[in-house]
Amino acid sequence: MTFEQYIKRLSEISDRLEDSAVTLDESIALFEESLKLSSECMKILKDKKGRITEINKELAGVTDNGDEL
């Protein structure tokens, strides 16, 4: 799944949990699913943050050497 798909599913879960017709067992299952989805989102964000850090370091190396961008 993509990050956007995870976010969409989390939104669906949130909407479903706000429905008063959801049983306790359903609520727990949805909560558990949301924790797993959130964990996957955090992994993706951590990876992307690392990539952005790499790009910034590469750009800093270029500008430190006096080269133009």
Backbone as JSON, one array per atom type, in Angstrom:
{
  "sequence": "MTFEQYIKRLSEISDRLEDSAVTLDESIALFEESLKLSSECMKILKDKKGRITEINKELAGVTDNGDEL",
  "N": [[0.84, -1.19, 0.0], [0.35, 2.29, -0.54], [1.48, 5.35, 1.06], [-0.58, 7.21, 0.96], [-2.79, 5.54, 0.61], [-2.79, 4.19, 3.04], [-3.4, 6.33, 4.76], [-5.94, 6.99, 3.82], [-7.35, 4.68, 4.51], [-7.09, 4.78, 7.28], [-8.61, 7.04, 7.79], [-11.12, 6.09, 7.02], [-11.48, 4.15, 8.98], [-11.56, 5.76, 11.25], [-13.93, 7.2, 10.74], [-15.72, 5.07, 10.84], [-15.46, 4.23, 13.49], [-16.61, 6.33, 14.78], [-19.25, 5.87, 14.41], [-22.06, 5.03, 16.13], [-23.17, 2.53, 16.03], [-21.29, 0.58, 15.97], [-19.95, -2.39, 17.2], [-18.42, -3.46, 20.3], [-16.45, -5.41, 19.9], [-15.93, -5.04, 17.16], [-14.95, -2.44, 17.27], [-12.57, -2.81, 18.7], [-11.17, -4.45, 16.92], [-10.94, -2.7, 14.74], [-9.46, -0.67, 15.94], [-7.08, -2.06, 16.46], [-6.28, -2.61, 13.82], [-5.88, 0.02, 12.99], [-3.64, 0.74, 14.5], [-1.66, -0.87, 13.37], [-1.64, 0.15, 10.76], [-0.87, 2.78, 11.27], [1.69, 2.35, 12.23], [2.95, 1.44, 9.9], [2.76, 3.76, 8.38], [4.44, 5.43, 9.85], [6.89, 4.15, 9.43], [7.24, 4.58, 6.68], [7.36, 7.4, 6.65], [9.67, 7.81, 8.17], [11.59, 6.66, 6.51], [11.38, 8.38, 4.29], [12.14, 10.77, 5.47], [14.8, 10.22, 6.0], [15.75, 10.06, 3.39], [15.36, 12.7, 2.54], [17.15, 13.98, 4.24], [19.55, 12.94, 3.23], [19.52, 14.09, 0.66], [19.68, 16.82, 1.34], [22.23, 16.85, 2.52], [23.78, 16.19, 0.3], [23.28, 18.42, -1.3], [24.34, 20.42, 0.35], [27.0, 19.72, 0.28], [27.6, 20.3, -2.37], [27.2, 23.09, -2.46], [29.05, 23.89, -0.53], [31.42, 23.4, -1.81], [31.64, 25.43, -3.52], [30.44, 25.2, -5.92], [27.89, 25.97, -8.26], [24.32, 25.64, -8.03]],
  "CA": [[0.0, 0.0, 0.0], [1.04, 3.57, -0.51], [1.21, 6.18, 2.21], [-1.9, 7.8, 0.77], [-3.78, 4.49, 0.85], [-2.84, 3.99, 4.49], [-4.1, 7.47, 5.34], [-7.34, 6.86, 3.45], [-7.94, 3.61, 5.33], [-7.18, 5.3, 8.65], [-9.76, 7.94, 7.81], [-12.31, 5.24, 7.0], [-11.59, 3.54, 10.31], [-12.0, 6.82, 12.15], [-15.36, 7.43, 10.48], [-16.47, 3.89, 11.3], [-15.45, 4.23, 14.95], [-17.53, 7.38, 15.24], [-20.59, 5.34, 14.25], [-22.49, 4.44, 17.4], [-23.65, 1.17, 15.82], [-20.15, -0.34, 15.96], [-19.88, -3.2, 18.42], [-17.16, -3.39, 21.03], [-15.49, -6.28, 19.2], [-15.56, -4.34, 15.92], [-14.13, -1.3, 17.66], [-11.25, -3.3, 19.06], [-10.52, -4.9, 15.68], [-10.6, -1.5, 13.97], [-8.37, -0.02, 16.66], [-5.88, -2.85, 16.2], [-5.89, -2.34, 12.43], [-5.36, 1.39, 12.89], [-2.29, 0.75, 15.05], [-0.77, -1.46, 12.36], [-1.54, 1.11, 9.66], [-0.09, 3.91, 11.78], [3.08, 1.9, 12.28], [3.44, 1.44, 8.53], [2.92, 5.17, 7.99], [5.64, 5.94, 10.51], [8.05, 3.57, 8.73], [7.37, 5.3, 5.42], [7.81, 8.76, 6.94], [11.06, 7.73, 8.62], [12.37, 6.42, 5.31], [11.37, 9.6, 3.49], [12.94, 11.76, 6.2], [16.19, 9.84, 5.73], [16.08, 10.43, 2.0], [15.45, 14.16, 2.5], [18.42, 14.3, 4.9], [20.61, 12.64, 2.25], [19.48, 15.12, -0.39], [20.2, 18.06, 1.92], [23.68, 16.7, 2.66], [24.35, 16.28, -1.04], [23.21, 19.83, -1.71], [25.28, 21.17, 1.18], [28.33, 19.41, -0.27], [27.74, 21.04, -3.62], [27.34, 24.52, -2.18], [30.3, 24.07, 0.23], [32.54, 23.34, -2.75], [31.61, 26.6, -4.36], [29.73, 24.92, -7.17], [26.53, 26.52, -8.32], [23.25, 24.66, -8.21]],
  "C": [[0.88, 1.25, 0.0], [0.69, 4.32, 0.77], [-0.21, 6.75, 2.14], [-3.01, 6.78, 1.01], [-3.91, 4.19, 2.34], [-3.65, 5.1, 5.16], [-5.6, 7.39, 5.04], [-8.03, 5.81, 4.32], [-8.06, 4.06, 6.78], [-8.37, 6.24, 8.79], [-11.07, 7.15, 7.82], [-12.55, 4.6, 8.36], [-12.1, 4.56, 11.31], [-13.49, 7.1, 11.99], [-16.21, 6.28, 11.03], [-16.55, 3.87, 12.83], [-16.37, 5.29, 15.53], [-18.99, 6.95, 15.14], [-20.99, 4.61, 15.54], [-22.97, 2.99, 17.26], [-22.52, 0.14, 15.82], [-20.1, -1.09, 17.29], [-18.51, -3.03, 19.08], [-16.08, -4.21, 20.33], [-15.01, -5.64, 17.9], [-14.62, -3.18, 16.23], [-12.7, -1.72, 17.98], [-10.49, -3.75, 17.81], [-10.08, -3.7, 14.83], [-9.44, -0.75, 14.62], [-7.05, -0.74, 16.4], [-5.37, -2.61, 14.78], [-5.28, -0.95, 12.3], [-3.95, 1.49, 13.46], [-1.28, 0.2, 14.06], [-0.56, -0.49, 11.2], [-0.69, 2.31, 10.07], [1.4, 3.56, 11.82], [3.7, 1.9, 10.88], [3.66, 2.87, 8.02], [4.19, 5.75, 8.6], [6.92, 5.4, 9.84], [8.29, 4.32, 7.42], [7.92, 6.7, 5.66], [9.27, 8.78, 7.39], [11.99, 7.53, 7.43], [12.48, 7.69, 4.46], [12.2, 10.7, 4.15], [14.42, 11.49, 5.96], [16.62, 10.25, 4.34], [16.23, 11.95, 1.88], [16.76, 14.62, 3.15], [19.58, 14.06, 3.95], [20.67, 13.71, 1.17], [20.06, 16.43, 0.13], [21.71, 18.0, 2.09], [24.38, 16.8, 1.31], [24.37, 17.72, -1.53], [24.19, 20.69, -0.93], [26.7, 20.94, 0.69], [28.6, 20.17, -1.54], [27.96, 22.51, -3.34], [28.6, 24.81, -1.38], [31.52, 24.08, -0.68], [32.58, 24.53, -3.68], [30.92, 26.38, -5.69], [28.35, 25.53, -7.11], [25.53, 25.41, -8.53], [22.62, 24.8, -9.57]]
}
